[in-house]
């Protein structure tokens, strides 16, 4: 229903110049790292979509203590001067904004699930998937099993808890089952390194996913838009990879302590030509995933 309402508003805007009231939901209920990661992506989105003829933009910023702010921008100075308020007061503020749509920019698990659920209760549509789908895709083992059942090729894998021993042959990848940005990921080629890799993964999650290592080929990302029941695959983004893309290949910090996307540097990532043979093969596999996952 919310999707229908949003499409109706977009159609009205196209006919009569209606300006959409957009909220960017930023921050984290878990850690300052996720707050910084959220700000990093949200700032790029805000700059890219800055258009006062189309959007009235608002920002809601959540901190790990569960409090909310409504800053005018995402610079640290703007966050510091914005009044902090509890959830009950924030709901009143959200209601008063009469929002047309919310853009979720939170990457911690509560941000991807509970906070989206809050906007379901408020009747505010948002870009992307509902909480149950986000919870499924956040668990790498579950998401992999679902897309494998839909015919997508995936490496052999198993889920281990503390004290359990892997049966996957080497080389293998060991990773936390539900974290992002390659945190705690290790490529294991020596059996003696298995225990250390498992311990490194279990620092970040209560379970580790161990997978057969696929020898280096090309690593690409495929985004998909769903509009009117039709899936549109976006151009592929390819990443420079030496063996495995680790955390340092994705994020680092500036001298001022701000997070930075390493992949924004041209030598590290680029858009694949539409005529590259890999494009159609990846698109075919990618299209199977949204239907299987319930996106």
Buried (B, 14 or more C-beta within 10 A) or exposed (E): EBEEBBEEBBEEBEEEEBEBBBBBBBBBBBEEBBBBBBBBBBBEBBEEEEEEEBBBBBBBBBBBEEBBBBBEEBEBEBBEEBEBBEEEEBBEBBEEBEBBBBBBBBBBBBBBBBBBBBBEEEEBBBEEBBBEBBBBBBBBBBBBBBBBEBEBEBBEBBBBEEEEEBEBEBBBBBBBBBBBBBBBBBBBEEEEBBEEBBBBBBEBBEBBBBBBBEEEEEBBBBEBEBEEEEBEBEBBBBBBBEEBBBBEBBBEEEEEEBBEBBBEEEEBBEEBEEEBEBBEEBBEBBBBBBEBBEB
